[in-house]
Amino acid sequence: MTTGADTRNGSSDLDLERFQDLCQAVEIGLTPTVIKGLVAYRDLMRAWNGRVRLVSRSNGSRILERHVYESLLLARFLPASATRLVDIGTGGGLPGIPLKIFRPDLQVVLLDSARMKTLFLREVIRTMSLKGIEVVHDRAERVVSSIGATFDLATSRAVATLDRVWAFAQPLLRADGSMLSLKGPGEAEKELSGAGLDFKEHVFESKYRRVSVVCIKQPQ
């Protein structure tokens, strides 16, 4: 399904076309409103990437295809009942902002310690008029006392090893909460060996690369 076009130069938007094809292959339904929001976010990332390293320069033309697509893989595992999500080490808003655009009912907290990246996140929220989303400029280990165990879900992507991210996430989660993380295939078993945690790993493969969604639930 390739319906997007970049009309600025009269040329096709290959990033959008490939992104839509990838989402269709894993049955992630994209409404016109969601597509519009994701493209607007992509364009803001491109505009800021020269000042703040949000993604690698080599991936600047593939933000939807590479970064947003992988973020939306987590949407397949979001419980319909979930209401609050914290994105730990969100960087440029991945995966938190794509998930917010896809699930506007979620209350989202974007947590990062890099000042310039949090300035970008606030600009995204302002420019796109996003509601129910907050930016916290701090380290995860320092916000537990102020935020508390109030979240249904924690998310992470390219932050640290899973055992370390879980140590940050667990105090922020409700008793029945869980963490969803993006990793390379096989990394979860290596990073969680000896941690005594039950986890599930779901591997997704496209013609571009393989990626895993790792789910860890609060011990009962």
Residue frames as a rotation matrix with the C-alpha (Angstrom) as fourth column:
MET 1
0.585 0.811 0.000 0.00
0.811 -0.585 0.000 0.00
0.000 0.000 -1.000 0.00
THR 2
-0.551 -0.810 -0.201 1.88
0.780 -0.585 0.222 3.06
-0.297 -0.035 0.954 -1.21
THR 3
0.388 0.850 0.355 -0.28
0.904 -0.426 0.033 6.13
0.179 0.309 -0.934 -0.99
GLY 4
0.557 -0.181 -0.811 2.04
0.386 -0.808 0.445 8.84
-0.735 -0.561 -0.380 0.27
ALA 5
0.358 -0.481 0.801 3.72
0.851 -0.184 -0.491 11.43
0.384 0.857 0.343 -1.89
ASP 6
-0.164 -0.503 -0.849 6.09
0.662 -0.694 0.283 14.30
-0.732 -0.515 0.447 -1.30
THR 7
0.590 0.534 0.606 4.49
0.807 -0.365 -0.464 17.14
-0.026 0.763 -0.646 -3.24
ARG 8
0.566 -0.427 -0.705 7.18
0.014 -0.850 0.527 19.66
-0.824 -0.308 -0.475 -2.34
ASN 9
-0.429 -0.804 -0.411 9.36
-0.512 -0.158 0.844 18.47
-0.744 0.573 -0.344 -5.19
GLY 10
0.342 0.664 -0.665 6.75
-0.937 0.183 -0.299 16.55
-0.077 0.725 0.685 -7.13
SER 11
-0.412 -0.571 -0.710 8.59
-0.575 0.767 -0.283 13.33
0.706 0.292 -0.645 -6.32
SER 12
0.516 0.624 -0.587 7.47
0.024 0.674 0.738 10.24
0.856 -0.395 0.333 -4.46
ASP 13
0.207 -0.373 0.904 8.16
-0.960 -0.255 0.115 10.02
0.188 -0.892 -0.411 -0.73
LEU 14
0.007 -0.256 -0.967 10.03
-0.290 0.924 -0.247 6.71
0.957 0.282 -0.068 -0.67
ASP 15
-0.924 -0.340 0.173 10.44
-0.235 0.150 -0.960 6.83
0.300 -0.929 -0.219 3.10
LEU 16
-0.354 0.881 0.314 6.67
-0.824 -0.135 -0.551 7.02
-0.443 -0.454 0.773 3.55
GLU 17
0.336 0.503 -0.796 5.92
-0.851 0.525 -0.027 4.43
0.404 0.687 0.604 0.88
ARG 18
-0.358 -0.557 -0.749 8.30
-0.150 0.826 -0.543 1.88
0.922 -0.082 -0.379 2.37
PHE 19
-0.920 0.065 0.388 7.01
-0.392 -0.084 -0.916 2.63
-0.027 -0.994 0.102 5.86
GLN 20
0.000 0.999 0.033 3.41
-0.965 0.008 -0.262 1.99
-0.262 -0.032 0.964 4.82
ASP 21
0.271 0.037 -0.962 4.39
-0.575 0.808 -0.131 -1.26
0.772 0.589 0.240 3.13
LEU 22
-0.744 -0.610 -0.272 6.23
-0.107 0.512 -0.852 -2.43
0.659 -0.605 -0.446 6.27
CYS 23
-0.721 0.529 0.448 3.25
-0.615 -0.189 -0.765 -1.59
-0.320 -0.827 0.462 8.48
GLN 24
0.267 0.849 -0.456 0.84
-0.958 0.287 -0.027 -3.37
0.108 0.444 0.890 6.17
ALA 25
-0.125 -0.407 -0.905 3.01
-0.393 0.857 -0.332 -6.50
0.911 0.315 -0.267 6.25
VAL 26
-0.886 -0.213 -0.411 2.64
0.275 0.474 -0.837 -6.76
0.373 -0.855 -0.362 10.05
GLU 27
-0.073 0.997 -0.039 -1.00
0.733 0.080 0.675 -5.61
0.676 0.020 -0.736 10.09
ILE 28
-0.548 -0.049 -0.835 -0.47
0.625 -0.687 -0.369 -2.23
-0.556 -0.725 0.407 11.73
GLY 29
0.197 0.749 0.632 -3.45
0.972 -0.234 -0.026 -0.19
0.128 0.620 -0.774 10.53
LEU 30
-0.755 -0.503 -0.422 -2.66
0.529 -0.846 0.063 3.43
-0.389 -0.175 0.905 9.68
THR 31
0.425 0.905 0.018 -5.47
0.800 -0.366 -0.476 5.96
-0.424 0.216 -0.879 9.40
PRO 32
0.306 -0.285 0.909 -4.99
0.647 -0.638 -0.418 9.15
0.699 0.715 -0.011 7.35
THR 33
0.874 0.043 0.485 -4.85
-0.279 -0.772 0.571 11.12
0.399 -0.634 -0.662 10.61
VAL 34
0.753 -0.635 0.170 -2.10
0.159 0.426 0.891 8.89
-0.638 -0.644 0.422 12.00
ILE 35
0.267 -0.665 0.697 -0.10
0.964 0.196 -0.181 9.08
-0.016 0.720 0.694 8.76
LYS 36
0.553 -0.007 0.833 -0.37
0.259 -0.949 -0.181 12.87
0.791 0.316 -0.523 8.72
GLY 37
0.933 -0.170 0.317 0.86
-0.359 -0.384 0.851 13.08
-0.023 -0.907 -0.420 12.31
LEU 38
0.592 -0.743 0.312 3.77
0.462 0.630 0.624 10.70
-0.661 -0.225 0.716 11.75
VAL 39
0.275 -0.473 0.837 4.90
0.889 -0.206 -0.408 12.56
0.366 0.857 0.364 8.63
ALA 40
0.740 0.028 0.672 4.76
-0.111 -0.980 0.163 15.88
0.663 -0.195 -0.722 10.52
TYR 41
0.859 -0.454 0.236 6.88
-0.192 0.143 0.971 14.36
-0.475 -0.879 0.035 13.28
ARG 42
0.424 -0.705 0.569 9.33
0.833 0.550 0.061 12.96
-0.356 0.448 0.820 10.72
ASP 43
0.434 -0.220 0.874 9.68
0.578 -0.676 -0.457 16.37
0.691 0.703 -0.166 9.09
LEU 44
0.878 -0.125 0.462 10.42
-0.407 -0.705 0.582 18.03
0.253 -0.699 -0.669 12.44
MET 45
0.694 -0.664 0.280 13.08
0.233 0.575 0.784 15.43
-0.682 -0.479 0.553 13.16
ARG 46
0.319 -0.575 0.754 14.71
0.942 0.103 -0.320 16.14
0.106 0.812 0.574 9.81
ALA 47
0.633 -0.008 0.774 14.64
0.159 -0.977 -0.140 19.88
0.758 0.212 -0.617 10.44
TRP 48
0.829 -0.255 0.498 16.29
-0.560 -0.382 0.735 19.54
0.003 -0.888 -0.460 13.87
ASN 49
0.907 -0.413 0.082 18.71
0.390 0.898 0.204 16.73
-0.158 -0.153 0.975 13.14
GLY 50
0.345 -0.814 0.468 21.44
0.436 -0.302 -0.848 19.11
0.831 0.497 0.251 12.02
ARG 51
0.091 -0.249 0.964 21.42
-0.647 -0.750 -0.133 20.83
0.757 -0.612 -0.230 15.43
VAL 52
0.021 0.024 0.999 20.64
-0.902 0.432 0.009 17.89
-0.431 -0.902 0.031 17.69
ARG 53
-0.751 -0.332 -0.571 21.68
-0.571 0.761 0.308 14.34
0.332 0.558 -0.761 16.82
LEU 54
0.059 0.886 0.461 18.26
-0.923 0.224 -0.312 12.72
-0.380 -0.407 0.831 16.96
VAL 55
0.857 0.052 0.513 19.09
0.117 0.949 -0.292 9.93
-0.502 0.310 0.807 14.50
SER 56
-0.171 -0.969 0.177 22.26
0.451 0.083 0.889 9.13
-0.876 0.232 0.423 12.59
ARG 57
-0.229 0.028 -0.973 22.83
-0.631 -0.765 0.127 11.25
-0.741 0.643 0.193 9.49
SER 58
-0.953 -0.196 -0.230 22.76
-0.302 0.592 0.747 8.12
-0.010 0.782 -0.624 7.35
ASN 59
-0.629 0.777 -0.018 19.20
0.773 0.623 -0.119 7.41
-0.082 -0.089 -0.993 8.54
GLY 60
-0.705 0.329 -0.628 17.91
-0.056 -0.909 -0.413 10.95
-0.706 -0.256 0.660 8.06
SER 61
-0.585 0.487 -0.649 16.12
-0.800 -0.212 0.562 9.96
0.135 0.847 0.513 4.86
ARG 62
-0.415 0.385 -0.824 14.68
-0.001 0.906 0.424 6.78
0.910 0.177 -0.375 6.42
ILE 63
-0.839 0.043 0.543 13.12
-0.531 -0.281 -0.799 8.03
0.118 -0.959 0.259 9.65
LEU 64
0.190 0.972 0.142 9.68
-0.975 0.203 -0.087 6.55
-0.113 -0.122 0.986 9.01
GLU 65
0.509 0.009 -0.861 10.95
-0.483 0.830 -0.277 3.35
0.712 0.557 0.427 7.43
ARG 66
-0.312 -0.763 -0.566 13.52
0.162 0.544 -0.823 2.64
0.936 -0.348 -0.046 10.13
HIS 67
-0.964 -0.254 0.080 12.73
-0.016 -0.244 -0.970 4.45
0.265 -0.936 0.232 13.37
VAL 68
-0.419 0.876 0.240 8.98
-0.902 -0.373 -0.216 5.07
-0.100 -0.307 0.946 13.35
TYR 69
0.223 0.470 -0.854 8.15
-0.575 0.771 0.275 1.63
0.787 0.430 0.442 11.97
GLU 70
-0.473 -0.463 -0.749 10.14
0.288 0.723 -0.629 -0.08
0.833 -0.513 -0.209 14.71
SER 71
-0.935 0.183 0.303 8.47
-0.354 -0.493 -0.795 2.14
0.004 -0.851 0.526 17.31
LEU 72
-0.098 0.991 -0.088 5.03
-0.990 -0.088 0.114 1.13
0.105 0.098 0.990 16.08
LEU 73
-0.305 -0.045 -0.951 5.87
-0.142 0.990 -0.001 -2.56
0.942 0.135 -0.308 16.43
LEU 74
-0.993 -0.068 -0.097 5.32
0.088 0.122 -0.989 -1.98
0.079 -0.990 -0.115 20.15
ALA 75
-0.508 0.861 0.040 1.75
-0.861 -0.504 -0.074 -0.91
-0.043 -0.072 0.996 19.41
ARG 76
-0.099 0.447 -0.889 0.89
-0.427 0.788 0.444 -4.54
0.899 0.423 0.113 18.65
PHE 77
-0.343 -0.144 -0.928 1.50
0.609 0.718 -0.337 -5.35
0.715 -0.681 -0.158 22.33
LEU 78
-0.910 0.096 0.403 -0.18
-0.320 -0.780 -0.537 -2.37
0.262 -0.618 0.741 24.01
PRO 79
-0.642 0.744 -0.182 -3.15
0.747 0.556 -0.365 -3.52
-0.171 -0.370 -0.913 26.10
ALA 80
-0.211 0.659 0.722 -6.35
0.505 -0.559 0.658 -1.70
0.837 0.503 -0.215 25.17
SER 81
0.715 0.550 -0.431 -6.81
0.615 -0.201 0.763 -0.96
0.333 -0.810 -0.482 28.88
ALA 82
-0.224 -0.889 -0.400 -3.44
0.968 -0.251 0.015 0.81
-0.114 -0.384 0.916 29.23
THR 83
0.813 0.565 0.142 -3.73
0.572 -0.820 -0.017 4.51
0.107 0.095 -0.990 30.00
ARG 84
0.833 -0.548 -0.071 -0.28
-0.479 -0.780 0.403 5.71
-0.276 -0.302 -0.913 31.14
LEU 85
0.761 -0.625 0.175 3.08
0.625 0.634 -0.455 5.15
0.174 0.456 0.873 29.45
VAL 86
0.686 -0.654 -0.319 6.59
-0.359 -0.685 0.634 6.35
-0.633 -0.320 -0.705 30.33
ASP 87
0.885 -0.458 0.078 9.26
0.265 0.360 -0.895 6.32
0.382 0.813 0.440 27.61
ILE 88
0.750 -0.638 -0.174 12.66
0.132 -0.112 0.985 5.96
-0.648 -0.762 0.000 29.30
GLY 89
-0.343 -0.933 -0.108 15.61
0.154 -0.169 0.973 7.58
-0.927 0.317 0.202 27.55
THR 90
0.521 0.798 0.303 13.29
0.418 0.071 -0.906 8.76
-0.744 0.598 -0.297 24.81
GLY 91
-0.553 -0.794 0.252 15.92
0.638 -0.210 0.741 10.78
-0.536 0.571 0.622 22.94
GLY 92
-0.973 0.179 -0.145 14.11
-0.230 -0.726 0.648 12.28
0.010 0.664 0.748 19.96
GLY 93
-0.228 0.959 0.166 10.80
-0.914 -0.153 -0.375 10.79
-0.334 -0.237 0.912 21.11
LEU 94
0.093 0.191 -0.977 11.24
-0.665 0.742 0.082 7.20
0.741 0.642 0.196 20.01
PRO 95
-0.794 0.546 0.268 9.15
0.523 0.388 0.759 5.18
0.310 0.743 -0.594 20.56
GLY 96
-0.597 0.585 -0.549 6.97
0.551 -0.198 -0.811 7.45
-0.583 -0.786 -0.204 22.73
ILE 97
-0.498 0.421 -0.758 5.79
-0.507 -0.851 -0.140 10.02
-0.703 0.315 0.637 20.19
PRO 98
-0.736 0.281 -0.616 4.85
-0.508 0.374 0.776 7.55
0.449 0.884 -0.132 17.42
LEU 99
-0.733 0.492 -0.470 2.92
0.622 0.765 -0.167 5.52
0.277 -0.415 -0.866 20.01
LYS 100
-0.556 0.529 -0.641 1.13
0.250 -0.629 -0.736 8.67
-0.793 -0.569 0.218 21.20
ILE 101
-0.596 0.322 -0.735 0.17
-0.759 -0.524 0.386 9.57
-0.261 0.788 0.557 17.63
PHE 102
-0.733 0.281 -0.619 -1.02
-0.170 0.806 0.567 6.00
0.658 0.521 -0.543 17.03
ARG 103
-0.117 0.669 -0.734 -2.84
0.857 0.442 0.267 5.78
0.502 -0.598 -0.625 20.39
PRO 104
-0.435 -0.100 0.895 -3.91
-0.024 -0.992 -0.123 9.35
0.900 -0.075 0.429 21.25
ASP 105
0.679 0.733 0.047 -5.83
-0.113 0.040 0.993 8.08
0.726 -0.679 0.110 24.29
LEU 106
0.313 -0.637 -0.705 -2.54
0.862 0.503 -0.072 7.29
0.400 -0.585 0.706 26.07
GLN 107
0.967 -0.220 0.130 -1.12
-0.256 -0.848 0.465 9.67
0.008 -0.482 -0.876 28.67
VAL 108
0.620 -0.784 -0.019 2.59
0.636 0.517 -0.572 9.72
0.458 0.343 0.820 27.85
VAL 109
0.834 -0.523 -0.175 5.65
-0.253 -0.644 0.722 10.92
-0.490 -0.558 -0.670 29.76
LEU 110
0.745 -0.666 0.052 8.85
0.265 0.223 -0.938 11.35
0.613 0.712 0.342 27.73
LEU 111
0.907 -0.419 -0.034 11.87
-0.043 -0.172 0.984 11.02
-0.418 -0.892 -0.174 30.01
ASP 112
0.555 -0.790 0.260 15.38
0.670 0.239 -0.703 12.05
0.493 0.564 0.662 28.98
SER 113
0.484 -0.464 -0.742 18.42
0.651 -0.375 0.660 13.67
-0.584 -0.802 0.120 30.58
ALA 114
-0.556 -0.707 0.437 19.70
0.813 -0.355 0.461 15.45
-0.171 0.612 0.772 27.43
ARG 115
-0.293 0.458 -0.839 18.57
0.216 -0.823 -0.525 19.09
-0.931 -0.335 0.142 27.51
MET 116
-0.698 -0.011 -0.716 18.65
-0.603 -0.531 0.596 19.76
-0.387 0.848 0.364 23.75
LYS 117
-0.889 0.407 -0.207 16.62
0.192 0.745 0.639 16.67
0.415 0.528 -0.741 23.01
THR 118
-0.360 0.800 -0.480 13.97
0.853 0.074 -0.517 17.68
-0.378 -0.595 -0.709 25.54
LEU 119
-0.441 0.183 -0.879 13.81
-0.243 -0.967 -0.079 21.11
-0.864 0.179 0.471 23.86
PHE 120
-0.891 0.117 -0.439 13.10
-0.415 0.187 0.890 19.33
0.186 0.975 -0.118 20.58
LEU 121
-0.715 0.647 -0.263 10.41
0.667 0.745 0.021 17.21
0.209 -0.160 -0.965 22.21
ARG 122
-0.290 0.609 -0.738 8.67
0.490 -0.568 -0.661 20.29
-0.822 -0.553 -0.134 23.59
GLU 123
-0.625 0.027 -0.780 8.79
-0.574 -0.693 0.437 21.87
-0.528 0.721 0.449 20.14
VAL 124
-0.914 0.332 -0.234 7.14
0.067 0.692 0.719 18.77
0.400 0.642 -0.654 18.66
ILE 125
-0.466 0.768 -0.440 4.39
0.861 0.278 -0.426 18.90
-0.205 -0.578 -0.790 21.27
ARG 126
-0.300 0.317 -0.900 3.84
0.066 -0.934 -0.351 22.63
-0.952 -0.165 0.260 20.70
THR 127
-0.760 -0.078 -0.645 3.95
-0.586 -0.344 0.734 22.52
-0.279 0.936 0.215 16.90
MET 128
-0.811 0.423 -0.405 1.71
0.032 0.723 0.690 19.46
0.584 0.547 -0.600 16.61
SER 129
-0.261 0.727 0.634 -0.63
-0.872 -0.460 0.169 20.54
0.415 -0.509 0.754 19.43
LEU 130
-0.305 0.087 -0.948 -0.31
0.148 0.988 0.043 17.16
0.941 -0.127 -0.315 21.13
LYS 131
0.170 0.457 0.873 -2.33
-0.857 -0.370 0.360 16.75
0.487 -0.809 0.329 24.32
GLY 132
0.919 0.241 0.311 -1.80
-0.382 0.733 0.562 14.35
-0.093 -0.636 0.766 27.20
ILE 133
0.586 -0.806 -0.084 1.97
0.671 0.541 -0.507 14.20
0.454 0.241 0.858 26.76
GLU 134
0.960 -0.268 0.075 4.67
-0.250 -0.708 0.660 15.58
-0.124 -0.653 -0.747 29.04
VAL 135
0.407 -0.903 -0.136 8.45
0.146 0.211 -0.967 15.98
0.902 0.374 0.218 28.81
VAL 136
0.980 -0.198 0.010 10.58
-0.030 -0.101 0.994 15.37
-0.196 -0.975 -0.105 31.91
HIS 137
0.461 -0.888 0.005 14.21
-0.296 -0.159 -0.942 16.50
0.837 0.433 -0.335 31.73
ASP 138
0.288 -0.370 0.883 15.87
-0.936 0.087 0.342 14.22
-0.203 -0.925 -0.321 34.27
ARG 139
-0.702 -0.534 -0.472 17.41
-0.574 0.816 -0.070 10.82
0.422 0.221 -0.879 34.80
ALA 140
0.077 0.823 -0.563 15.08
-0.206 0.565 0.799 7.88
0.975 0.055 0.213 35.35
GLU 141
-0.216 -0.219 -0.951 16.59
0.734 0.607 -0.306 6.93
0.645 -0.764 0.030 38.70
ARG 142
-0.961 -0.221 -0.164 15.89
0.274 -0.715 -0.643 10.41
0.025 -0.663 0.748 40.08
VAL 143
-0.649 0.748 0.135 12.21
-0.595 -0.610 0.523 10.74
0.474 0.259 0.841 39.19
VAL 144
-0.509 0.471 -0.721 10.78
0.435 0.863 0.257 7.78
0.743 -0.183 -0.644 41.08
SER 145
-0.692 0.209 -0.691 10.02
0.668 -0.177 -0.723 9.83
-0.273 -0.962 -0.017 44.20
SER 146
-0.739 0.397 -0.544 8.21
-0.370 -0.914 -0.166 12.55
-0.563 0.078 0.823 42.23
ILE 147
-0.454 0.567 -0.687 6.35
-0.782 0.116 0.612 10.35
0.427 0.815 0.391 39.73
GLY 148
-0.250 0.322 0.913 5.85
-0.730 0.557 -0.396 7.11
-0.636 -0.766 0.096 41.66
ALA 149
-0.911 -0.047 0.410 4.54
0.139 0.901 0.411 3.77
-0.389 0.431 -0.814 40.47
THR 150
-0.148 0.900 -0.411 1.80
-0.289 -0.436 -0.852 5.19
-0.946 -0.007 0.325 38.27
PHE 151
-0.254 -0.048 -0.966 2.41
-0.951 -0.172 0.259 3.70
-0.178 0.984 -0.002 34.82
ASP 152
0.745 0.533 0.401 0.87
-0.383 0.835 -0.396 0.73
-0.545 0.141 0.826 33.04
LEU 153
0.807 -0.442 0.392 3.73
0.589 0.556 -0.586 0.58
0.041 0.704 0.709 30.56
ALA 154
0.353 -0.782 -0.514 7.36
-0.317 -0.617 0.721 1.58
-0.880 -0.091 -0.465 30.22
THR 155
0.948 -0.085 0.306 9.08
0.315 0.378 -0.870 1.64
-0.042 0.922 0.386 26.84
SER 156
0.318 -0.892 -0.321 12.69
-0.315 -0.419 0.852 1.89
-0.894 -0.170 -0.414 25.72
ARG 157
0.929 -0.150 0.337 14.78
0.369 0.374 -0.851 1.79
0.002 0.915 0.403 22.57
ALA 158
0.292 -0.912 0.289 18.57
0.561 -0.082 -0.824 1.92
0.775 0.403 0.487 22.31
VAL 159
0.769 0.027 0.639 19.03
-0.428 -0.720 0.546 3.10
0.475 -0.694 -0.542 25.91
ALA 160
-0.240 -0.793 0.559 21.02
-0.970 0.223 -0.100 0.48
-0.046 -0.566 -0.823 27.83
THR 161
-0.880 -0.053 -0.471 21.05
-0.105 0.991 0.085 -3.24
0.463 0.124 -0.878 28.52
LEU 162
-0.030 0.993 -0.114 17.65
-0.065 0.112 0.992 -4.65
0.997 0.037 0.062 29.43
ASP 163
0.065 0.041 -0.997 18.58
0.906 0.416 0.077 -5.46
0.418 -0.908 -0.010 33.01
ARG 164
-0.841 -0.411 -0.352 19.58
0.520 -0.795 -0.312 -1.82
-0.152 -0.445 0.882 33.57
VAL 165
-0.737 0.626 0.254 16.49
-0.322 -0.655 0.683 -0.40
0.594 0.422 0.685 31.88
TRP 166
0.112 0.791 -0.602 14.28
0.360 0.533 0.766 -2.73
0.926 -0.302 -0.225 33.91
ALA 167
-0.354 -0.313 -0.881 15.93
0.934 -0.059 -0.354 -1.45
0.059 -0.948 0.313 37.10
PHE 168
-0.998 0.037 -0.050 14.87
-0.037 -0.999 0.001 2.07
-0.050 0.003 0.999 36.05
ALA 169
-0.553 0.827 -0.106 11.40
-0.378 -0.135 0.916 1.04
0.743 0.546 0.387 34.86
GLN 170
-0.389 0.455 -0.801 10.20
0.587 0.792 0.166 -1.30
0.710 -0.406 -0.576 37.60
PRO 171
-0.697 0.141 -0.703 9.77
0.630 -0.348 -0.694 1.35
-0.342 -0.927 0.154 40.33
LEU 172
-0.843 0.377 -0.383 7.66
-0.465 -0.869 0.167 3.43
-0.270 0.319 0.908 37.91
LEU 173
-0.628 0.578 -0.521 5.26
-0.264 0.471 0.842 0.61
0.732 0.666 -0.143 37.04
ARG 174
0.163 0.788 0.593 2.04
-0.978 0.049 0.203 -0.40
0.131 -0.613 0.779 38.71
ALA 175
-0.140 -0.230 0.963 1.80
-0.615 0.782 0.098 -3.88
-0.776 -0.579 -0.251 40.20
ASP 176
0.400 0.353 0.846 0.43
0.386 0.772 -0.505 -5.28
-0.831 0.528 0.173 36.92
GLY 177
0.681 -0.152 -0.716 2.61
-0.560 -0.738 -0.377 -3.11
-0.471 0.658 -0.587 34.66
SER 178
0.572 -0.512 0.641 5.08
0.637 0.770 0.047 -4.20
-0.518 0.381 0.766 32.00
MET 179
0.082 -0.646 -0.759 8.00
-0.405 -0.717 0.567 -2.95
-0.911 0.261 -0.320 29.94
LEU 180
0.826 0.136 0.547 8.28
0.442 0.446 -0.778 -3.13
-0.350 0.885 0.309 26.16
SER 181
0.210 -0.847 -0.488 11.72
-0.360 -0.531 0.767 -2.71
-0.909 0.015 -0.416 24.62
LEU 182
0.965 -0.005 -0.262 13.19
-0.256 0.204 -0.945 -2.84
0.059 0.979 0.196 21.12
LYS 183
0.207 -0.917 0.342 16.33
-0.514 0.195 0.835 -4.92
-0.833 -0.348 -0.430 20.76
GLY 184
-0.220 -0.360 -0.907 18.29
-0.937 0.335 0.094 -6.91
0.270 0.871 -0.411 18.24
PRO 185
0.731 0.531 -0.429 17.32
-0.434 0.846 0.309 -10.59
0.527 -0.039 0.849 18.05
GLY 186
0.410 -0.534 -0.739 19.00
0.548 0.792 -0.269 -12.64
0.729 -0.294 0.618 20.77
GLU 187
-0.443 -0.630 0.637 20.09
-0.111 -0.667 -0.737 -9.65
0.890 -0.397 0.225 22.84
ALA 188
0.360 0.673 0.646 17.38
-0.745 -0.210 0.633 -10.19
0.562 -0.709 0.426 25.46
GLU 189
0.900 -0.017 -0.435 18.63
0.193 0.912 0.362 -13.64
0.391 -0.410 0.824 26.48
LYS 190
-0.034 -0.997 -0.065 22.18
0.682 0.025 -0.731 -12.36
0.730 -0.069 0.680 26.79
GLU 191
-0.507 -0.202 0.838 21.30
-0.211 -0.913 -0.348 -9.17
0.836 -0.353 0.420 28.69
LEU 192
0.288 0.720 0.631 18.83
-0.853 -0.106 0.511 -10.82
0.435 -0.686 0.584 31.07
SER 193
0.282 -0.240 -0.929 20.79
0.185 0.964 -0.193 -13.98
0.942 -0.117 0.316 31.87
GLY 194
-0.568 -0.502 -0.652 21.02
0.677 0.166 -0.717 -14.28
0.468 -0.849 0.246 35.63
ALA 195
-0.811 0.286 0.510 18.43
-0.389 -0.915 -0.106 -11.55
0.437 -0.285 0.853 36.22
GLY 196
-0.877 0.479 -0.026 15.72
0.374 0.649 -0.662 -14.05
-0.300 -0.591 -0.749 37.18
LEU 197
-0.392 0.746 -0.539 13.11
-0.556 -0.659 -0.507 -12.33
-0.733 0.101 0.673 34.99
ASP 198
-0.151 0.453 0.879 10.49
0.688 0.687 -0.235 -13.92
-0.710 0.569 -0.415 32.79
PHE 199
-0.295 0.055 -0.954 10.30
-0.494 -0.864 0.102 -12.29
-0.818 0.501 0.282 29.38
LYS 200
0.431 0.418 0.799 8.84
0.556 0.574 -0.601 -12.85
-0.710 0.704 0.015 25.94
GLU 201
-0.482 -0.648 -0.589 10.65
-0.205 -0.570 0.796 -11.99
-0.852 0.504 0.142 22.73
HIS 202
0.577 0.695 0.429 8.85
0.389 0.228 -0.893 -11.40
-0.718 0.682 -0.139 19.44
VAL 203
-0.504 -0.860 -0.074 11.07
0.247 -0.226 0.942 -11.19
-0.827 0.457 0.326 16.35
PHE 204
0.731 0.667 -0.145 10.05
0.095 -0.309 -0.946 -9.19
-0.676 0.678 -0.290 13.28
GLU 205
-0.382 -0.870 0.311 11.91
0.426 0.133 0.895 -9.50
-0.820 0.475 0.320 10.00
SER 206
0.773 0.518 -0.367 11.66
-0.096 -0.476 -0.874 -7.26
-0.627 0.711 -0.318 6.97
LYS 207
0.746 -0.523 0.412 13.81
0.617 0.311 -0.723 -6.97
0.250 0.794 0.555 3.87
TYR 208
0.519 -0.549 0.655 15.75
-0.326 -0.836 -0.442 -4.24
0.790 0.016 -0.612 5.68
ARG 209
-0.614 -0.754 0.233 16.57
-0.516 0.160 -0.842 -5.79
0.597 -0.637 -0.487 9.07
ARG 210
0.026 0.563 -0.826 15.44
0.506 0.705 0.496 -7.94
0.862 -0.431 -0.267 12.01
VAL 211
-0.603 -0.137 0.786 14.28
-0.523 -0.675 -0.519 -6.47
0.602 -0.725 0.336 15.31
SER 212
-0.487 0.406 -0.774 12.82
0.641 0.768 -0.001 -7.90
0.593 -0.496 -0.634 18.52
VAL 213
0.046 0.544 0.838 10.10
-0.596 -0.658 0.460 -6.61
0.801 -0.521 0.294 20.82
VAL 214
-0.642 -0.338 -0.688 10.90
0.346 0.674 -0.653 -7.78
0.684 -0.657 -0.316 24.35
CYS 215
0.259 0.806 0.532 8.16
-0.406 -0.409 0.817 -7.79
0.876 -0.428 0.222 27.00
ILE 216
-0.747 -0.434 -0.503 8.93
0.325 0.422 -0.846 -8.01
0.580 -0.796 -0.174 30.74
LYS 217
0.308 0.921 0.240 6.09
0.032 -0.262 0.965 -8.04
0.951 -0.289 -0.110 33.26
GLN 218
-0.111 -0.242 0.964 6.15
-0.916 -0.352 -0.194 -7.14
0.386 -0.904 -0.183 36.92
PRO 219
-0.814 -0.178 -0.553 6.75
0.015 0.945 -0.326 -10.29
0.581 -0.274 -0.766 39.00
GLN 220
0.156 0.952 0.265 3.55
-0.531 -0.145 0.835 -11.43
0.833 -0.271 0.483 40.67
